[in-house]
Amino acid sequence: MALNSLLRIIVDNSGFVRTTTRFFASRGISPNLLSLLSLVFAALAGLLFGLSRKSMSFNLFLLLAGVFVCLNAVLDGLDGLVAREIGNASRKGDFLDHVIDRYSDVFIIGGIVFGGYAGWQIGVVAIIGVLLSSYMGTQAQAVGLSRMYGGLLGRADRMILIIAATALTLVYPYPIPASGLVSFSFLGWALLVFAIVCNATALQRFVYTWRML
């Protein structure tokens, strides 16, 4: 089962998520505000990733970057739930959410690249794959099909991998393997996975949409 599907089942059956959603809704907190806050957290995560390896406070910066990625992911999930809870779901909010998600992806991945965890070439290919896989999902809807969330690696999967790679890099910040032609820390390997698998996901979604048309 894809992580996206598993996460949706967890969210739908989580009392904590329902309670949090109702709390925000009862306080009159706008879903768009949650979306914008998720963007702020993504920008902060990217900044801290970028500064972490050159800082004497490496562990603190990397820990905070991971926390901000978590907050970005949580708020990205809650904004839509709150919108539905208060009956305020709209195409405008959905559009804003997707735009913010793409900027958030670029901020986070760009920060990891600027932090020196992987070469810029890998970072560029990773960003292309992330943006194209998301584009293929929404473009399927634009041509009359349902929006596509499936595939090898969706946004929820990427967030989990970044969080896990950040935690592992905190524990073991050294390149793996220690020597060789290709050697990265866990965060660098995560970007390499994005570069390969996200582009494969984009191609997978393209082929599926083409066949359905």
Sequence and secondary structure as in RCSB ss.txt:
>XXXX:A:sequence
MALNSLLRIIVDNSGFVRTTTRFFASRGISPNLLSLLSLVFAALAGLLFGLSRKSMSFNLFLLLAGVFVCLNAVL
DGLDGLVAREIGNASRKGDFLDHVIDRYSDVFIIGGIVFGGYAGWQIGVVAIIGVLLSSYMGTQAQAVGLSRMYG
GLLGRADRMILIIAATALTLVYPYPIPASGLVSFSFLGWALLVFAIVCNATALQRFVYTWRML
>XXXX:A:secstr
  HHHHHHHHHHT HHHHHHHHHHHHTT  HHHHHHHHHHHHHHHHHHHHHHTTSTTHHHHHHHHHHHHHHHHHH
HHHHHHHHHHTT   HHHHHHHHHHHHHHHHHHHHHHHHTTSS HHHHHHHHHHHHHHHHHHHHHHHTTS     
SS  HHHHHHHHHHHHHHHHH  S BSSSSSS B HHHHHHHHIIIIIHHHHHHHHHHHHHH 
